[in-house]
Amino acid sequence: MKSGPDIAMVAALVGDPARANMLIALLSGRALTATELAQEAGVTPQTASSHLAKLETGGLIEPEKQGRHRYYRLADNDVADVLERLAGLAARAGHMRVRTGPKEPALRRARICYDHLAGDLGVQMLDSMTDRKLVRHRKQEISLTPEGEQFLATHLQISPDMLAHPRRPICKACLDWSERRHHLAGTLGAALMKRFTELKWAARDPTPGSRVVNFSRTGEKRFAELFGSAER
């Protein structure tokens, strides 16, 4: 037996179709109940409980009890990052599950990836910040510049102190599955998405498990002013 991390165990947990559906639903960043996750996975509540126990034991999800209800969420942003990258790999390899309907274009345009903006608008935002030298972006390394700090403080009231975290980088490149390019993660990506929500520029689709992010007319206008046109 070889020593080191057991990637086979993690792969087996993610590789089951029902568990994969549950994990992708939790990429919305919301905590969901076992019943909601059973619906996402297309299994009975009893089967869902068995899958959730395995995911919890494997360290991919964590429970949160509120009153009589028990909710589940992804263990941390590292799990979200792995799932988004796996989705990108599946897309590049041609392993796509086609679900037609109005939400498919919306999902590709703007969606939540754990706690930051992904999709066309997420990639566009990082491109704009790179072109304007608000961040330095070399391959997968991203860093915030002094110009970027000033921009954030002036236009979005985000200070450097708000971005400090002991276990998470300020900037992180996250490979976008639909655009196949990077969008911005890390504490900065999370702070920006939170600010868009606070300003009511954007809101998540309220449907359980949905990752779609809808921008208001004012939000599209302000987003375009700060990061370029909100239209493709």
N, C-alpha and C positions, 0 to 999 in steps of 0.2 A: 504494500500500500504506500502510495506517495504521500509525503507530508505537505502541508500548506492548505490554503482555503479550499473548501469543498464546493466547487462551482456546480457540480452535478446535482447536489441537493437543492440549491437555489433554482437551477434550471428546471428541475422536476416540479418544484412548487409552482413556478411561473408557467410551465409548459402545459399544464392541464387546462383545457378550454374553459371550463367553468371558473376556475380560479383566475385565469387570465382576464376574463370578462369582469370579474369583481375588482381586480387590481386596476384595470383601465378605468372603471367607473370611479374609483377613488382618486384618480388623477385630477378629478374636479376640485380637489382640495377640501371638499366637504366630508364630514363624518356621516356615514350612512348606517342604517340599521341592518340587521341580518335579513329581515324581510325584503327591504329594498335591494340588497345585494343578491338575494335569491332570485328576484325578478330580473336583475341585470344578467345573471348567469343562466337563467332559464332552467332552474332546478327547484326541487322542493325545499321548504324551510329546514327539514331534517338534514338533507344532503348539504345545504348551505352551511349549517352549523359545523358539520364535519370538515368542510373545506376551510372555514374560517379558523377552526382550531389548529389546523396544519399551518396556515399562513402565520398565525400568531406565534406558534412554537418556533417557526422558522425565522422569526424576527422581521417579517415583511410588513406586518400590520400591527396596530396596537389598539386595544379596546378603550372606550371611555364611557363610564357609567353616569347617567344623568337621570335621577329619579328612578323610575321603574324600567327605564329604557337603557339598552346597551348599544353604543355606537362603535363603529370601526373607522379608522383612518390609516393612511400609509404611515409607516414607522418614522420616516424622515424624508428629506429632499433627495438623499442619495438613491432611495428606492424609486422615487419619481424619475430621476435622471436616467436610471437603467431602463425603466419602462419606455420612456420616450425614445431612447436610443434603439431599443429592440423594435419599436414601432417603425422607426426609420429604416432599420435593416430589413424588416419584413416588406416595407414598401419598395425599397430598392430591388429586392429579390423577386418582386412581383407577387408576393403573397398578400393579396388584398381581399377583404370581405366587403363587397359592394352593397351599400344600403342607400338606395335612391331616396330622394326627398329633399325638401327645402333646407334641412339642417346640415346637409353635407357641405354645400358651398359656405355656409355660415361657419362651420367647424374649421374649414381650411382658412377662412379669412381671419378669424380671431377666436381664440380659445384660451382657457386657463390650462397651464401646465403646472400642477400642484399649487403654486402661489404666484406665478408670473405669467406675463402675456406671451402667447405663442401664436403660430400661424403667420399668414402674410403680414399682418400689422406688426407682429413681434419681430420678425426679420427686418421689416422696413425700419422700425425704430432703431435697431442696432446698427443698420447700415447708415442711417442718418447721423447717429451719434459718432460713428467712426469717421464719416466724411467731414464732420465739423470739428473733429479732434476733441470731442467731449470724452471719448474713451480711446485707448490704444488697443487695437485688435490685431494680433499676430497669431495666425492659425487658431489654436484653442485657448490662447492666453489673452485675457482682457483685463485692462486696468483703467481706473478712473483718473482723468487728468485734472490739474488745477482749474482749467477752463470748464471742465465738466462739473466740478464742485460748485463753481460760481453759477453756472447755468441752472443746476438743480435748486440751489438756494433761492435764486432770483425768480424763477418761473414756477417752481413747484413746492417751495418751502421744505425741501428735503436737505437736512444738514448732514455732514460727515458723521456726527455722533449717532444719528439715527441708523447708520449702516453698520455699526460695529457689532460683531457677533463672535463669540469665542470659538465656535466650531464650523463657521460657514464663511466662505470668501465673499467679499463685496461684489465682485463681478465673476461670472462664470459663463462659459460658452455652453449652450445646450443645443444639441443638434435637432432641428425641427423636422419631424417626420414627413410633413406634407410639403414643405418648401425645400427640404434636403440641404438647408443651410442653417447657420447658427442664429438663435435668438438669445436674448440676455436673461440669465438666471442669477443666482446669488442674492445677497441681501438687497442689492440695488434693483434687480428685476422685481423682487417682491415689494419693495417700497414704492416703485413706480405704479404697479398694478393696484396697490392699496390706495395710492393717492388718486388715481383715475376714478376709483370707486367712491372715495370720500367726496370728490368734486362732482360726482354724479355724471361724469363723462361716459362711464361705462358701467355695465351691470351684468352679472352672470345670469344665464338662463336659469330660472327657478326650478326646472324639471329635475328631479333626483337623478344624479349620475350624469347630467349634461355638462359638457365642458365649454359650450358656446358662450362667448362674450359679445354682448350687443352694445354698440356705441350709440349714444344719443346724437341728435343733430349738432348740438353744442359741442359734444365730445369729439365728433368727427372734425369739426371746424378747428377746435383747439389742438387736437392731435396733429392735424395737417399743418397748423402754424408752427408747432414745435418740432415735428419729425417728418414733414413732407406730406404729400397728398394722401388722404385716407382711401383713395380709390386706386384700383389696380391699374 
